Amino acid sequence: MEVPFRPDLQSKLSRLAAQQGRPTEALVVEAVERMVNYDEWFLREVQNGLAAADRGELRDHDEVKKIISQRYPG
């Protein structure tokens, strides 16, 4: 598979690979794996949320505010 990159992105990728002492292709594979894994996780979580909503497992606004405040105080 060949993927064309803009020259500026290719330069950044080459520079990063050189700094890390790794092949450019390894960085590209790692980046694609991260993106695919994240997208799979995100879609799974959306499906879980929709299923919970279908079951009537909803939280009201005040409960959501409390959860957010606990996770991100200040």
N, C-alpha and C positions, 0 to 999 in steps of 0.2 A: 504494500500500500504506500502510495506517495501522497504527502500532504504539503501543499505549497504554503510557505510562510512569507509574510511581508518582510522586506529586507531589515527593517528596524527590529522586528521580533526575532528574526534569525540571528542578528547581532547580539541581542540580549541573551538569547538562549546559548549561543556559543560562548559568550563571556562567562555566564553562570556555570556552564559545564566545565570550562577551564579552571575557574576558581575552585570548584569542587573536585576536580580531578576525575571527572566521570564522563562517559560518552554522552554526546548530545541526545542520542536516541533513547538512552536510559531515562533522561529527564523528561522527554516527551511521553514515554510509556508511563512513568510515574504520574505525570500530570493528568493524563487521560484516565488512568485507574482511579485517581482521587475523584475526578469529576463524575465518572460513571458510578462509583460507590456512593457518592453523595446523592446523586439523582435517584438511585435505587432506594436509598434510605428515606429520602424526602417523600417520594411517591408512596412508599410503604406507610409512612407516618400519616400522610394525608388520608390514605385508605382506612387506616385505623381510626382516625378522627371522624371520618364520615360514618363508619360503622358504629362508633360510639354514639354519634348524634342520632343515627337511625334507631338505636336502642333507647334513646331518651336520656342518655348520660351527658347532660349539659351543665355548664357552670354559669352562674349569673355574673354580672359585671363586677360587683363588689368582691366576689370570691376570686375572680381573675386578677383584680387590682392587688389583693392581698398576696397572691402567689408571686406576682411580679415584684412587689415590694420586698418580699422575703428573699427572692433570688438576687435582686439588684438593689440593695439598700443604699439610701442616700440620694 
